[in-house]
Amino acid sequence: MIRSTALTKEYRDGKNSLKAVNEASFNIESGQFVLVVGRSGSGKSTLLSMMGGITRPSGGKVFVADKDIWGFGDKELSKLRALKMGFVFQFAGLLPTLTAKENAVLPSLFRKGDYDVEKRVGDLFQSFGIEDKISSYPSQLSGGEMKRVSIARALMNDPEILLADEPTGDLDVDTERDIMEIFSSVNKLGKTIVMVTHNPDLSTYADRLFRMEKGLIAEVPTAKAKN
């Protein structure tokens, strides 16, 4: 589903250079829940951004369904992000002047009316336990509720891949657990999930675990494997 070869991102400042990601190579199969852990500045968010077609690599390649995405033009990349990928970030990023429903359906604007938007958003809100918040504005939602709306938004176009960048970083322990259970349920529906986090304790939810340090990535046993 997702494969990278020698994926590298280098930043230069005059004569100085920093490799935020240093020749990362891996292969993620369809339907896997993959966790990438590392401290702040380890390169994990940059890695995810290159995988998602947002940040252009300095070197190496990213393949999604055997297609080299960084060989795409801007329109092809936009289509890939809109239809095949969903993105969840640490901060929900909801537009304050739109209701929860209006925020969630925004990705549907990139599709050509080939599915029932009302049913889709209703089903997502119900499955996440926020159906009573569908007409609420972000200022009326708790942190956990806003995160659920952002996940619904990411899944609106029924993407094959969900990329999550520190999605529980701003949540308390109980809410973090609730959100991880949602990710687990989404994964059981066949979605491929790649999530980056600083919290290694979340590896209990993952099929595979990678650790990043100073731009280098290596696979390590998951808590599931240890059990």
Buried (B, 14 or more C-beta within 10 A) or exposed (E): BBBBBEBBBBEEEEEEEBBBBBBBEBEBEEBBBBBBBBEEBBBBBBBBBBBBBBBEBBBBBBBBEEEEBBEBEEEEBEBBBBBBBBBBBBBBEBEEEBBBBBBBBEBBEEBEEEEEBEEBBBBBBEBBEBEEBBEBBBEEBEBBBBBBBBBBBBBBBBBBBBBBBBBBBBBEEEBBBBBBEBBBEBBEEEBBBBBBBBEBEBBBBBBBBBBBBEBBBEEEEBBBEEE
